[in-house]
């Protein structure tokens, strides 16, 4: 199982980023997928999940209306569109197979002016 996140970076408050997660080593289309984020020294925070078919999505209240999760099963790729970012959302963002499965190495998102 390999999950490789990309798309992180530094953005000003109110800005946008689109994260990607390239999956390999398993049947991507058979699994629900999740994004979580973690600040050093704190526990992981669930952000969003999507079902295997991509037609059902779930969001933490803190990101609802600003973030959008999607997937392309033909490309074995998971996405997270993040809009109106806030400084407190600075964290490492990870994609997760299922809800508690394998994690990628993470991509850093820094929201700062």
Secondary structure, DSSP 8 states (H G I E B T S, - for coil): -EEEEE--EEE-TT--EEEEEEEESS-GGGS-EEEEEE-TTS--EEEEEE-TTSS-EEE-TTTTTTEEEEEETTTTEEEEEE-S--GGG-EEEEEEETTTS-B---EEEEE--
